[in-house]
Every structure is written in structure tokens, then in C-alpha cells.
Amino acid sequence: MQNYYHTFHIPVMGTGHSIDTPIRIAPLGITSVISLVDDILLEKIRKYYCEKFCLTYSRIQKNAVDGRAKRTTAYLDMVHEIVQIKMKSIRKQPFFEKNDKTKYFELLPDKAPLKIKYNKFVKMDAGPARNTMAKELTNKMLPGSIDVNIMVKLDRIHYDKNGNPLDDEFSDAKVALKGHANSSLSSGIVFSAGLNQRLFNYMTRFKDFYRDKTGNIKKKIILKVSDFRSALIQGKFLAKKGLEVHEFRIESGLNCGGHAFASNGILLPSLLKEFKEKRDGLSTMFQPLVQKYYKKMGWKYSKPATGSPIITVQGGIGNHGEALRLMEKFNMDLTGWASPFLLVSEVTCVDDSTRTLLKQAGEKELYLSDISPIGIPFNNIRNSGSEIWTNKQVAKGKPGSACPKGFLVSNTEFAKQPICLASREYQKRKLEEINNAELSLNEKERLCQAVVIKTCICDHLASGALITLGIALEKNSPQSICPGPNIAWFNRLYSLQEMVDHIYGRGQSLVSSSRPHMFANEIVMYVDYFEKLVSHTGYALSEIKTLREFNKNLEEGMDLCLEIAEKKPYPGENLDSIPVCVKKQRERLKSIYALFENNAEIKPQKT
């Protein structure tokens, strides 16, 4: 599963923007991640690619028995087949020509043993020795891994035609897991957005998540985590069931794309420092539990080549110097780069209009929004097709969506079965309730705006891919996208070679030298977030305790950032921006916190 040649991977980007990324770049040796949220989208894209590659296609009906799992499996099997077809074709290409085989080797990091061997090869004189080397290099060409992502909080329960809930095993997250487990892939599955015990229990039904006779695990577990405690809790829970975590994927709580799961003021450097200091204990803690489970089941436990999970990091990385610090000073094994690849048409499935927005977007156009129906902050860009469509619906007096997919249903305020906060049904009823309430006009307006801002992201996040592939028309398909704020520093379209060279520090940097360090950018985001939390607090005792802890964590994180700023910078790393940022944001934080403490003293405290 692991791509050991490259030192970066491309994380999941929405439901549609990385949906066919493995088809595009896995044959070039680069690992990427597909979202398994939208099986309806998977089916449409499967039809497109089956036709393009002359593969047999048989439609799996929306109401087919176990249809979601079957659509997921069919799509992943197709992606795997196409990657193998393309990989076979690339391997057959000749050396010393401008083709994908040459591109494969040129993309490799310069320190990779395979790249060093390739550079030696191209300088060799023609003859038997060079021919032997050519065969060896060709045989060592590996595709990138076709990994998948499940957002474990999206675990909708389904109902039969009489309105009765189906068995728990038919919930969305479990069926998506089943679809991957039944596929031909040997790859990783990323679990994001927390712990879902029922989902993790369900995983035990599939042998691909356990060791075979040789010690290999076909489907490897990757946990996206926000702190070390979460890694311990989830890793231990899985280990008791004999399930081993292959990778812990650390992500900045705010300096990322998609939904933002902010930590309680714990900055990324603080998280990384703790992982660095304690990572060796992970294997010591988990392996005995795993082996105990195997013994209980009567299975042979083949000793692993390495029992330690790998640790990776993603979120807001902007240049080679920052990546080097993460790997060399914090001992990260790999880095993840997502949003910059939204401007690389060879990699992501983004429509032209949205790419133009991304090229032109500055820091003011990128913001943390409240549009997500699941109530979690969502990274957004102003003037997207989705935003324009949503505002038009409100102006016409018809707010909300028809909710064609229903992946984000959660509210039972007006119905026995959950409905989505972005749905027409919910918004109509909620607006009527607000307008009939005895409230001031200003309060009614505020509450109504909070209702109609919710957007059908599960449908709109798919539109860009459908438009790009010619499956849907832009006029009928509002496009949503969820870039990380870091994309403000990337302002044009790039080739894959340019972006990979940028990641590896080859040639001129694609971002300005004045770009603040990723750690500085994160500090600003967390102070902004703290200010928002304070403005919305009701000063309950639990809230006061949480906000005091947030402030303390943020102060300690800034101290650590100042220590880092005193070190020698890596090439292109703007460490000078950190002290300037800390000074300014510390003054802001002090002012915000003083106001908070003053109110905490004088306002009635609720339990």
C-alpha cells in the first residue's frame, strides 16, 4: 500500500475533486485518496471511465439490494483496473524519450534510491549493462496507492419503504467500508472526523484488515487524528480487536481544507512535538493487544517487518523548507499536500470557472464558513457557483435544496426520520417557526440568515467533477469547493512537474518569499477562532473552563513557535514571519481574553 518512493501524498479533496486522481497520477507513482461519501457520483464517474477505456459497464440501480456497497466496490475495482492498464503501458515505453516513463522517474525525489539509480542509468553507454539496468528500473516502477476516505460521522441510517429503520449494518459509513473491503485494492482506508465504535467493530468482519500468512495486510488502516490522546484511544480500541493502525495522519485543525476540526487551542507544532517524543511507545502499547487477539482467534501472528505505525502530517504546508522541518525536526515520515493541487489539471477534477476563482482568490476570498449542514466549520471560497445558486434561491423565496442525495441528514426537529438542515423541507418549516415567534425583527433576521446559509454541499461538491468530465452542464450544476487557506499563495495553473518540483525544492519556489510561515498562518487562524468562540459563549462553567484551557494552550504553542523561529531556517522557510506574528496575535489574544475574563466574573454562570 505505502508509496515509499515519494515523500508526499495527496489527501482527499471533497467528494469530487480527487475522485479520479488515482487514475490520473497513480501510474506515475503518486499516492492519493478518494472520498467514499457519494456512491451516486462514483457510479456516474464509473460509467464515464468504462466508456473511455472500453471496459464493460453494467449500471447498478440506485435502489439495488446493497447497491451502495456494490457501487463502491465496482468503482474501486475499475480504478484499480485502469491504473494497472496504464501502468503496464508506461512500463513498456522506451527510456530516453519524452514520455510518461521518463516523467515517472523525473518526478521522483532526488534522494530516492530509485532516482539515484535512474540518474546513473541515463549516463551509461549503450550496451548489455545498460539494458540490464533498464529492466531493473522498469521492474521497480510501482504505482501510487489508491487510498480511500470515510468521514466516520457521516453514518446515516436507512429506512425501508414503510419507514422502518434498516439494520445498523446498512448505515452509510459501514456500507462504504464494505465496498472497499470487497474491492480488489491493496490500499489504505483513511478514517477521519473521530471515533465511530460501531464502524470499527464492523471492520472485524473482513479478513483483509488482518494479517495473511506472510504478515501482509491488504487493507491498511489510516487514522486522521487531531492530537496524541486521540491516536492512543483509537489505536488501543482497534488493537483490542486485532486491528493495527498502519498510519496516524496528523492534520492542522484550522490550516486545512474541507471541514475544520479545531483543537482546543493546541497548535500544530505542539501536536508534532508530542508525537515525536512519544511515538516509540505506540507500538509497545498496541502490539501486545493485537497479538492477544490473534491468539484468542487461533490465528498465526507473523512478526511484522516494523511494528511502528508511520506518522504523517498535512495542512497548510507551502514550500519545501517547511516540509523538510516537519520531516527532519519533527520526525514525520511523509507530508500531505492537497489544496495546491486544485490548480493542477493533471491531478484534480475541477471545472474551469472554479479554477479561475481559485487562481484569483486572496486571503479575503477564503474563509471559514457556516454553510455545512452538519454544523462543523467548512472552508469556503466567496462567489462560488454554490454560493450564487443558494443566494438566488433565497431571493426567489425558495430557500433550500431538494436534497437529492441525503448524505448529511441529521435533524429530527420536524420529522420522525432525519432531514438535512440544507433541505427545502427543513428550511421552510424553520423559517415559519422563526417568523411566528415573538422576537425582534433584528433577531428574526439573524436567525433566518443562519438557516438559509446552510448549503447542499453533498450535491454541490460533486458538480465540479461532473462538469469537468462533460457529464453535467455548468448552468444546472452549482459548484462548491473547500480549499485550505494556503491556496491564497498559489495564483495560476501549474503542471504536475512544476508542483512536484516545488514540493521537493527543485527550481524556483512557486510561492512568494514574503508568504508567512505555515506556523504563523495557523496562529492567526486560532486567534480568530478563539475570538469567535468568546463572542458566542454563554459563560457556562464548562465553557469558561474550556476557553481558559484554549487560551493556555495557545500561549504555550506560541512560545514553542518562538523557539522554532530562533533555529536555522531551511531553504525558503520564512521563520522571520513567526516572531512578528506572535507579537501581534499575542496582543490580540490578551485583549480578547481580558474581555472574556471580565465577563466571566460579572455575568451569571450557567451550569
N, C-alpha and C positions, 0 to 999 in steps of 0.2 A: 504493500500500500504506500509506504513512505517514499517520497521522491528525494533521494539522497544526493542528487546531482545539484539541484538548485537550493539556494538558502532562503527562498521565499515561496509563499503560496498565495493564491488569490482567493480570499474568503467569499462567502455567499453575498450577493448583492440583490436584495429584493426577491420577488418571486420570478421575475422575468429577465433581469439584466445579465444574470450569469447562467441562465437556463441551458444555453448551448455552448458555454465557454469551454467545457472539456472537448467538445467536437472540434473547436477552433484551435486549441493550444495544447491539449494533452499529447497529440502526436509530436509536438515539439519539446516534450519533456517537462512541461509545467503543470503543477497540480492546481486544481480549482474545485469549487464547491457549488452544487446545485441545490436550490430550495425544493423541498418536497411538500410545501403547503398546498399548491394549486394543481391538483391532478387533472382538472379540466384543461388547463393551459398545457400541461405535459402531453395530453392526448392530441391537441391541435398541432403542437410542435413536432410530435412523432409522425403525424401524417405528412407534414411538410418534408421532413428529412427522409422518410421512407421513399417518397416520390423522387426526391433529389438523388438518392443513392440507389434507386431501383430495388428497394427492399420490399418484401411482402408486407402489406398493411391490411389489417382487419380491424375495423372500428370496435372499440369496447364501449358499449352503450352506457349512458350516464346512469341508468337505473339497473345495470347489470349486477348480478349477485357478486358481492365482494369486488365491485367494479373499481373502487379507489385503489385497492391494493394491486389489482391486475393492471390498471393503467400505469401505476408507478413502476411495477416490475417491467412491463413492456417497454416503457420509455428508457429505463436504465439499461436494459438489455440491448436496445437499439443503439444507444450512445456507445456502449462498450463495443458493439459490432463495428460501428463506423470508425471508432478510434483504432481498432485493430486493422481495419481495411486501409486506413490512411497511413498507419504505422508501417504496415507491410510495404506499401507503395514507396514511402520515404526511404526505407532501408534498401530498396532496390535501386535508388537513384545513384548516379556516379558521384564520386568525390571530384573536387577541383572544378566544379561548375556552380553557377549561381542558382541554387535550388533549395528546397526545404531541408535536405540533408546537411548542406553547408550551414544553413540557418540554425539547425538544431545544435550544432557544435559551437557556432559563434555566439549563441545565446548563453551558453554555459558560463558559470563564474570562472574567472581566470585561475583560481587556486584549486578548482576541482581536478582530481587526478585524471579524469577522462579528457578534460580540456587540455591539460598539460601534455598528455599523450597525443592528442589531436594536433596541437601546435608543433610537436616534434615530427609527426607524420607528414604534415604538409611541406616540410623542408627536406624530406627524404628524396633521394633519386629513385627513378622508376626501376622496378626490379622485384624479385621474389620477396625480399624483406619487406618492401612497402606493401606488396599485395597481402602478405600475411598480416601486417598491421591493419590494413583496410578491413579485413574480415573480422579481426578482433574488435575494432572500433564499432563496426556495424552490429555485431552481436551484443555489444554492451549498450546499445541505444534502447532506453526504456521510456515508455510513455509516462506522462504525469498521471497521478492518481485521480480517479473520478469520484470525488467525495460528495457526500450529501449532507443536508442540514435539516434538522427538525427543531422547530421552536416549540418546546415542550408545553408551554402554556396554551397553545392552540390545540386543544384536545376536545373538540365539540362532540357531544353525544348525538347520535342519530335516532330517528323515530320511525316506526312503521306507519303504514297508511291509516291506521286507526289512532295514531297519536301516542302510541305506547313506546317508551324508550327501548332501544335495542340493547343487547348485551354490551357490557363495557368494552369487550374486545373489538367492537366496531367503531370506537371513537377515532377521531381523525389522526391523532398522533400515533396510536397503535397500528392503525391500518397502513400509514405511511412507513412505519418501521417494518411491518410485514412485507410491504412492497420491496423495500431494499433488501431485507433478509432473503427473500425468494429470488433475487436477481442473480445474474452470473458474475457480478462485480466482486473483485477482491479489493476493497477500498475502505475508507473511513466514514463513519457516520458521526456528525457533529451534533451534540445536544446543547441547545442554547436556551437561555431565559429561565434557568433554575432547575430545581429538582422535581421530578414527577415520579413518585414512587410506584404508582401503578404501571407506568410505562416501563420503568426499569425492571419491575417484576415480570412483565410480559416478555421482555427480551430473553429470559431464560428458556423460552420455548424453542429457540433457534440455535442449532449447533454451530452455525457459522460464527457466533460470537465467542466460541470456546476454542481451545487448542485442538488441533488434529494430532495424529500420531507423531508428526515431525516437530510439533511445537508451534506450528504456524497458526495464526488466527486470521481467517479470511475476511471477516468484517470487524474492523478495529474501532474502538470507542474513543471518541474525542470529546472532551467536556470543555465547553466555553465557560470560564469562571471569572468572577469579579474580585475574589480575594482568596487567600490561602485556606481560611476556615471552610469556605465552600468546597474547595478542592478536597479537603480532608473528609468532610461529611459525605459528599457524593462518592468519592473514591472508596471509602470504607463501606458504604451501603452496597455498592456494586461488588466489592471484593467478597463480601459475605455470601454472595450468590455465585462466586467463582468467575465473575466478570472483571476483566482487567482494563484499566484505563491506559490506552496507548499514548495519549497526548492530553495535556492540560493547555488550553488555549486562552491566554490572558488577553482581555480587551479593555482598553480605557473606557470608563463608564460614560464619558461625555464626548471625548475626542474620537468619535466613530460615526459610521453611517447607520441608517435604519433606526430601529427603536433604541433608545438610550436608557441603560440601566445604571443610573448613577450610584456610586458607592456613597457611604456616609462621610464624604469629605476625604477619603483616602486616595491620594494622588497615585498615578501610575508608578513613579519611582519608588514609593513606599511599598507598593504591592510587589514590585520586582525584587526589591531588597529582601523581603521576607521569603519569597520563593527561592532566591539564591541561597539564603542561609539555611533553609530547611528542606530543600528538595531531596537531599540524600535520604531523608527519613521516610519519604513517601513509599519507596519500595519496601523498606523494612517493616512498615506498618501493614501494607496491603498483601504482600506475597504469602505470609503465613495463613491469612484468611482464605485466600484463593486456594492454596494447597489443601486446606482443611475441607473445603467444599468438594474438591476433586476426589478426595479420599472418601468422603461420605457417599458420593455418587458411584464410587468404584471405578473411576477413570484414572488413566495414567497421566501424570503431570510431567511433561517433557520440560526439562530445565531450559529457560529462555536464554538466548544469547546475551540479553541485557534485561534486567528486571526493572529498570527505572523508566518511568514514563518520560517522554520528551516534553519540554516546556517551550511554548512559542508565545509570541506577543504580537498584537496588532492594534491599530487605532491611531491615526494621525501622524504616522511616520512620513517624513517628507523628503529625506535625502540619504545618501549613502553613509554619511558621518553619523547620523542618528541611528541608523540600522546597526552600524559597527558597535556603537556604545551599548546598544541593547544586547548584542550577542557576546561581545568581549568583556564588558564590565559587569553585566548582569547575568551572564552565562545562559542567555536564551539560545535555543537550538536553531530556531527559524523565526522569520518575521512574516507578517501578513500584510499585503498591500491591496487595498480594494478600490477606493474612490478614484484615484488617478487613472485606473484602467477604464473608467467610464468614458474617457476621452480617447480610447484606443479601439477603433472599429474592428480591428482584427481579433479582439478579445471579447467584447461585450455586445449585447443586443440592445442598443439604444437608438431610438429614432432621431432623425436629423434635427427636428425642432428642439428636442430636449437637449441634444448635444450642444446646440448653439447657446441655449440658456446656460449650460454648464461652463462653456468657454468664457462667457461674458460675466459670470457670477463673481461678485466680490464678497467680502465678509458680511455686508449688509443684506445681501440677497439670500444668504444661507442662514437658517435659523432653526431653533428647537421649537417645534410646533405642538399644538394640542389636537391635531386632526385625527389621530388614531382612535378608532372605536374601542380599543381595549384599554384606554386610559393611561397609556405609557407615553412619555415624550417621544416625539418622532422627528428625526432630522429631515428638513424640508428645504425646498427652493421656491422663491417667490415667482409668481406668474407662470407656473406650470399649467399644462393643459387641464390637469385635475382641478387646480385652484380656480381657473377660469370657468370651468363647467359647473363647479359647486356654487360659485357666486351667481352665475346665471340662473341656476335652479332656484336659489333664494329670491332673486329679483323677480322671478316669474311667479312667486308664491307657491312653488312646488319643491321645497327643500327635501333633501334625502335621496337615497338611491333605491332602486327596485330590489336590491340585494340579490343579484343573480347567482352568487356562489355560497354565501352564508358561512364562510370560514371563521368569521370573527363574532358570531352571535354569542351573547353572554347575558343580556338583560331580561329579567322576568317581571319587570315593573307593571307591564300592561298585558302580559300574555303568559300562559302556563309554560309553553315552550319558549326558550330563549330567542330573542331577536337582537339585531345589531343596532348599536347607537347611531350608525350612519344610515339606517334604513328609513325609507319614506314612512313606513308604518309607525316606527318609534317616534320620529321627529314630529309627525303630525299630532300625535297624541300628547307628547310632552309639551309642545308649543301651546296647545289648547289648555293644558293644565296650568301653565305659567300665566297665560293671558287671563285666565279666570280667577287667578289668585289675587288676594288683597295686598298688592305690592306697589311701590312707586314705579313710575314709568321708567326711570333710570335702571332700577333693579330688574324690571321685566326685560328691558333691552339687553342688559348684561347676561341674564340667564338664557335668553333666547339665542344670543350670539354663541354662547358656549354649547348650545345644542346643534345649531346648523353648521358649525365649523367642522363637525365630525364628517369624515370623507370615506368613500368606499375604496379604501386602499387595496383590498384584496383583489378587486377587479381592475382598478386603475394601474396598479403596479405591473400588471401583465400586458398592458396596452402597448408599451414601447416595443416589446419583442414582437408582438403580432403585426404592428405597423412596419417594423424593420424588415420582416420576412415576407411582407406583402400579403399577409393573411387577413388583415383588417385595414380599414380606411381610417386615416387620422381624424377626419371630421366626426366619426362615430365612436372614437376611442380615446377618451380623456387619459392623458399620461401622467402618472405620478412617479416620482423618483426620490430616493432618500440618500443623497450623498453626505459624506462626512464633511465637516467644515474645512478640512485640509485642502479640498479641491479649489478653494479660492485662489491658491497659489499656482494652479495649473491653468493656463489660459488659451490653449489651442489644441488641435488634434495632434496625436502623436502616433508614430509607428510602434509596433511591438518591440522592435530592436532598440528604438530610442528610449522607451520606458525601462526596459531591462538594463540597458547600459546606464541609465540614471540610477537605478537601484544599486547597481554594482560599482558605481563611481567611475565609470569609463566615459571620458569626454566631459564636455561642459554640462554643468547641472541644469536641469530643466526649471528650477525654481530660483527666484532671486536670492541673493546673499543676505538681503535685508529681512527675509522671512524669519519671524521669531521661532525659537526652538520649540519642538513639539511639547516639551515640558512646560514652557511658558504659556503656550496656547491653552493647555489644559488648565493651568491655574486660573486664567481669565474665565474660562467656562464654569469652573466650580464656584468662583466668587459670584458670578452671575446667577448661578443656580441657587446658591445659598441665599442671595438677596430675594429671589422668588419664593423660596420656602418660608423665609421670615415674613414676607408680605401676606402669605396665605395662612399662617399659623393661627390656631385658635387658643394657643397658650395653655393647652392641657399639660399636665405634669409630664406625660410621656413625650409630648412634642418638645417641651423645654429641654428634657434630658437628651433627646436625640440631636437637637440643634446645638447644644453645648458640646456634645461629642463631635459633631460635624466641624465646628469651629476649631476644636483642639486638634483634630486630625489634619485639617487644612493647614494650620500653623506649623505642625510638625513636618508636613510634606513640603512646605515652602522652605523650611530650614534645610531639609535634605537637598532640595534643588539648588540652594545657595552653595552647599558643599560641592555639588557636581560642577557648578559654574566655575569653581576655583581650579578644576582639573584642566589638563591639556586637552584642547578640542580635537576631535577627529576632523579630517578634511571636509570643509563645507559646513561644519556644525557651528551654529550661531550661539555659543554659550554666553556671549556678552549680552544677549537679549534677556537672559534669566534674571540677573540682579535688578535690572531696570523694571522688569515686570513685577518681581516680588515686592519691590518698594512701593510701586503704585497700587498694586492689588491689596497689599497689607494695609495700606491706609484706608482703602475702601472697606475691607473686611472689618477693620477696627471700628469704623463709623457705623456699619450695618449691625455689628454685634453689640455695640453700646446701646443703640436704639432698641434692639431686641431685649437686652437685659433690663433696660429701664421699664419697658412694657411688661416684662415678666414679673417685675416687682409690684407694679401698680394695678395690673389687670386681674380680674377674678380668674383663678385657675380651676379648670375643669378636670375631673378625673377621667 
